[in-house]
Structures are given as C-alpha cells and as structure tokens.
Amino acid sequence: MKITDWSLIFVIILLPLCVMAGWDSGQLRQTRVLEIQYTTALRTAVQDAGIVLTRNYLQADEYGYASDKQSRVNKEEALSVLQSSLGYNFGIADDTAAMNAFMLYIPAVVVIDYDGYYMYELAEQMDGGRVIQSSHQWMPKKPFIYEDKQGYSAAFTLDDQVTVIDHQTGEQIQGKRGELPDTLLPNLLSDPERFDQLRRSTIVRSIEQDLSRAIESHNTAVRRLGWTYLFTMPTISQEDWSNTVDEPGMLVFLQGIPAGVSRFNNYALGGGRVARAKGLLAGKDSISGLPYVSSGICNLPFTAEEVYVHKRDAAEAGYYEWNCR
C-alpha cells in the first residue's frame, strides 16, 4: 500500500476525532462563560440585597439598641431587591411568570438576624393529605439554641448577648456573657473563647440542619411538578460561615439552571454592617461657658455632659455647633 493511501486512512480516522474534540472544547468554554455570568449575577443580587437588609425602616429602631447588630433586618425589602436584581441580570425583569419559574431554581433563601434566622422556601399547602398549592413563603424565625446535659439551654446571638434558660424552673436570664453568673453554665459563661466557639458552631449547625430539611422538602415539591434534577446541600467555605456568624446577612442558593453541557450550582452570601449614626457630644466650654455640640472627630474644648442623635435636638436645647479647625 502506498504512503498516500496510509495518509488518507490516517486522515479519515483522525478527522472525526478532531471535530469532536473541537466541539467539546467549544461546549466547555461556553459552559465556563455561562457559569461566570451566573455567578456574577447571583453575587451581585445578593450583595444588593445585603445592603438593604439592615436598612432600618423606622427611625425609632435605628437608635434603640445597645448593639449595632441588634437592628431588625428588613427581609421583605431585601428579598424584593434580590428578585429585581436577578430578574434584570437574567433578562426576565418584566416577566412575572418567568420570575416565578426562576424561583424554583432557588431551594432556599436564608436571612440571618441578630438572634435567629428566617428561611424563605417553597412550601406546600395541604388539604386532607392532598397538595393543593405550592408557593414560596417565609418560615417563622428560629433562634440559635444550644442545650447542655444539665437541663440548661442557651439562646445565642451574633455577639456576646445570650439568654440562659433553666428547664427545671422555667427561669430565663438574659444579658452579656460576662455579666451573667457562671454558675448557670460554668463551662460556657466563664470561658470567653469556648463561649465564642460554641456560639459559632451552634449558629452554623442550626442553619445547616434547617437547610438540609428545606432542600429535601424542595426536592419533594418540584418532583410533583415533573422535575428530575436533584437539589443538594452545597459545601460552604469556612470563611463564608465565619462571616455568617458575625453580622446580619443573606445566604442564597441557586441550583439546576442549564449552563452549556452542565447545570449551575452555587451560592452567595451578602450582608452589610448596620449603619448607626454617631452620637453628638454636648457640653459647656470651660472658659466661655457657652454650650457646644460636636460629632467628636476632633479635640473638644469641653467635657461631654450629654449625647444627642440629631443636631436639631441639640440646637433646640440651646447648643451651638462646634466647628473643628
């Protein structure tokens, strides 16, 4: 057989393989591009929602707490911003039906509040053992509860505020860790490092367990709609969990959306520190005796005697604004 014949055979064998390899490479490249686009859209939406999550909707709430983290989360507005951003980035902002269908790809939205968390999930309404409707709704707020073997339980928060409950007497004692008698939970309240470690693990475990339940419930609901995709609990990085237990935030899972030759499966965490106005320090100048008020960003010629939230209130009380020079 001539060398040209062998060449033709070689080309005939390799050409389909090269075409298939090129097609696979193009598909994988397209999949990667879509995954990046979807991840960016998800993270942007969650970050936007996180910004408004701790925006106080009543001025009375804004200054009525001892800790910045205790401000109530605005979960409804945050969810609205999340859906609006996702709708815009996925091109379905003006299509209500498409947005409702898109939400089926989100098995759970978790909103972490100061003393507990909310879960937004697909819930089924039953009538005599028969499902009559499935719709997304907020579940009741659940606290971060730890129970020991001595008959005590502790309700943790995002800082060192804790409520200790004696199940034998029903007594509840609330306060900061260092202010409570360590006889209640001696191995917990007397050791700040162990307290923080247990607080963090309790928050993570509470959310993880409820997430597993919500995702399994979501699988049951979408199977009735004819879906075959299996939603699973994703692996969340330790860094993201650390952020979760320190500040109010939102955790969103997006799974199952077709992305080229695969299915997109990712999550995003967003949150914002609670914006709290700095107090205005008010007092009298020791030399002139005139009353002044200042934000305290410079050296003041007076000792603070009162604290005001608004300049208007200080002005009505007769204080002049001190201009830092």
Residue pairs with C-beta under 8 A, 6 or more apart in sequence:
27 260
27 261
28 260
28 261
30 260
31 259
31 260
31 261
31 262
32 260
34 259
34 260
34 264
35 259
35 260
35 262
35 264
35 266
38 254
38 257
38 259
38 264
38 266
39 266
39 268
40 89
41 85
41 86
41 89
41 90
42 86
42 252
42 254
42 266
42 267
42 268
43 268
43 270
44 85
44 89
45 81
45 82
45 85
45 86
45 89
45 252
45 268
46 82
46 250
46 252
46 268
46 269
46 270
47 268
47 270
48 81
48 82
48 85
48 270
49 78
49 79
49 81
49 82
49 85
49 250
49 252
49 270
50 78
50 249
50 250
50 270
50 271
50 272
51 81
51 270
51 272
52 74
52 77
52 78
52 81
52 272
53 73
53 74
53 75
53 77
53 78
53 111
53 248
53 249
53 250
53 270
53 271
53 272
54 71
54 73
54 74
54 248
54 271
54 272
54 273
54 274
54 275
55 74
55 77
55 275
56 62
56 71
56 72
56 74
56 274
57 74
57 77
61 71
61 72
62 71
62 276
62 277
63 276
63 277
63 309
65 71
67 114
67 159
67 161
68 273
68 274
68 276
69 114
69 157
69 158
69 159
69 247
69 248
69 274
70 114
70 115
70 157
70 161
70 274
71 114
71 248
71 274
71 276
72 113
72 114
73 111
73 112
73 113
73 114
73 118
73 248
75 111
75 113
75 118
75 120
75 138
78 111
78 250
79 109
79 120
82 109
82 250
82 252
83 99
83 103
84 93
86 99
86 102
87 93
87 94
87 95
87 99
87 102
90 102
92 98
92 99
92 102
93 99
103 122
103 136
104 122
104 222
104 225
104 227
105 254
105 255
105 256
105 257
106 252
106 253
106 254
106 255
107 121
107 122
107 214
107 215
107 218
107 219
107 231
107 253
107 255
108 119
108 120
108 121
108 211
108 214
108 215
108 218
108 252
108 253
109 119
109 120
109 121
109 250
109 251
109 252
109 253
110 117
110 118
110 119
110 120
110 207
110 211
110 250
110 251
110 252
111 117
111 118
111 119
111 120
111 248
111 249
111 250
111 251
112 158
112 203
112 207
112 244
112 247
112 248
112 249
112 250
112 251
112 271
113 141
113 248
114 157
114 158
114 248
115 143
115 144
115 155
115 156
115 157
115 158
115 161
116 141
116 142
116 143
116 144
117 141
117 142
117 144
117 206
117 207
117 210
118 138
118 139
118 140
118 141
118 142
119 138
119 139
119 142
119 210
119 211
119 214
120 136
120 137
120 138
120 139
121 136
121 137
121 139
121 214
121 217
121 218
122 134
122 135
122 136
122 217
122 218
122 221
122 222
123 134
123 135
123 136
123 137
123 139
123 217
124 131
124 133
124 134
124 217
124 220
124 221
125 131
125 132
125 133
125 134
125 135
126 132
131 224
134 221
134 224
134 225
142 206
142 210
143 155
143 156
144 155
144 156
144 157
144 199
144 202
144 203
144 206
145 153
145 154
145 155
145 156
145 202
145 206
146 153
146 154
146 156
146 198
146 199
146 202
147 153
147 154
148 154
148 185
148 188
150 185
151 166
151 167
151 168
152 164
152 165
152 166
152 167
152 184
152 185
153 164
153 165
153 167
154 162
154 163
154 164
154 165
154 185
154 188
154 202
155 162
155 163
155 165
156 162
156 198
156 199
156 202
156 203
158 203
158 245
158 246
158 247
158 248
160 176
160 177
160 178
160 192
160 195
160 196
160 199
161 174
161 175
161 176
161 177
162 174
162 175
162 176
162 177
162 180
162 189
162 195
162 199
163 172
163 173
163 174
164 172
164 173
164 174
164 180
164 184
164 185
164 189
165 171
165 172
166 172
166 184
173 180
173 181
173 184
177 189
177 192
177 195
178 192
180 189
181 189
182 189
182 190
187 194
188 194
188 195
188 198
189 195
199 245
200 241
200 242
200 245
203 244
203 245
204 241
204 244
204 245
207 244
207 251
208 233
211 233
211 253
212 233
215 231
215 232
215 233
215 253
218 231
219 230
219 231
222 229
222 231
227 256
229 255
229 256
229 263
231 255
231 256
232 255
232 265
234 253
234 255
234 265
234 266
234 267
236 267
240 269
243 249
243 269
243 271
244 251
244 269
247 271
247 272
247 273
248 271
248 272
248 274
249 269
249 270
249 271
250 269
250 270
250 271
251 267
251 268
251 269
252 267
252 268
252 269
252 270
253 266
253 267
254 264
254 265
254 266
254 267
254 268
255 263
255 264
255 265
255 266
256 263
256 264
256 265
257 263
257 264
258 264
277 309
278 295
278 296
279 296
279 307
279 308
279 309
280 293
280 294
280 295
280 296
280 307
280 308
280 309
280 310
280 311
280 314
281 293
281 294
281 295
281 296
281 300
281 304
281 306
281 307
282 291
282 292
282 293
282 294
282 304
282 305
282 306
282 307
282 308
282 314
282 317
282 319
283 291
283 292
283 300
283 302
283 303
283 304
283 305
283 306
284 290
284 291
284 292
284 302
284 305
285 291
285 292
285 301
285 302
286 301
286 302
286 303
287 301
290 320
291 317
291 318
291 319
291 320
292 300
292 301
292 302
292 319
292 320
292 321
292 322
293 308
293 311
293 314
293 315
293 319
293 320
293 321
293 322
294 300
294 321
294 322
294 324
296 304
297 324
298 324
298 325
300 322
301 322
302 322
306 317
308 314
308 317
308 319
311 321
314 321
315 321
